[in-house]
Amino acid sequence: MAAKAIKIAVIISSTRKPRVGPSITKWVTSIIAPSAPSHAAIETVDIADYPLPLSPSGPVIPAKITTPGVPVPKGAYGDAQVDAWSEKIAEFNGFIFVTPQYNWSIPAVLKVSLDHLFFEWLGKPVVIVSYGGRGGGKAAAALKEIWAGVRGGEVAGAVELPITLGMDLAQSKGELHEGQAAAWEKDGKAKGIEEAFTRLVTVLEGKA
Ligand SMILES: Cc1cc2nc3c(=O)[nH]c(=O)nc-3n(C[C@H](O)[C@H](O)[C@H](O)COP(=O)(O)O)c2cc1C
């Protein structure tokens, strides 16, 4: 029997101009793509393409917009931007967040993107790839807490990427230093991402 198709989003979680998030996400995707089974589709989702109101609003909070097992109805949020974000995220079975650390947590824009939805995240497994001067471990820890709050599924893995080369370049030009990816590979970060991704797929295939 053919394996069930699965869809995984790799989410660029910063929106700063300039930002290094897209370059790091590209590197992450280059690691996981070759090991993805043929029934797994990987898509990059950039939260910058889904601008949202600063806060959820209205009388019905996202956790009450539907009930488990019943898809969120089209237009349920009554806001074109939130409805577009909801429809996009509902497409996926699992997620890989590539997030920087901002002041010991995740970027506010990522928190807002998470808060606007609930059922679209519910029970779905996730991998967290954080980055920052020391690897963004506090952002990853914060995201794990929030993920539990939105009743997300298993955290299949978390990998911290310390920007040890060219932090100035990352901040001021949004560029990854040419030696950084090789340094991460040497430190086993690529292997860590591969293992986390394999676990994510295993969970999605119901074999965990
Ligand atoms: C508001 C802000 C807060 C930051 N806080 C941290 C921090 O707590 N720890 C850290 O290692 N780097 C911190 N940084 C540096 C970021 O790791 C670095 O700027 C990185 O390029 C941010 O990712 P981005 O370019 O995708 O936005 C911070 C950067 C910004 C803009």
The ligand as an ORCA input file, in Angstrom:
! r2SCAN-3c Opt
* xyz 0 1
  C      15.512     42.588     18.910
  C      16.695     41.658     18.866
  C      17.027     40.946     19.994
  C      18.089     40.048     19.972
  N      18.333     39.282     21.060
  C      19.265     38.302     20.998
  C      19.417     37.376     22.067
  O      18.714     37.383     23.066
  N      20.389     36.442     21.951
  C      21.175     36.341     20.832
  O      22.031     35.467     20.761
  N      21.038     37.202     19.803
  C      20.101     38.173     19.858
  N      19.922     39.025     18.799
  C      20.832     38.906     17.654
  C      20.274     37.945     16.604
  O      20.676     36.629     16.887
  C      20.762     38.346     15.214
  O      20.487     39.713     14.976
  C      20.117     37.537     14.103
  O      20.594     38.029     12.879
  C      18.595     37.669     14.157
  O      17.973     36.877     13.189
  P      17.278     37.555     11.902
  O      18.401     38.228     11.126
  O      16.685     36.403     11.147
  O      16.288     38.546     12.399
  C      18.872     39.917     18.800
  C      18.528     40.649     17.664
  C      17.447     41.496     17.680
  C      17.071     42.235     16.426
*
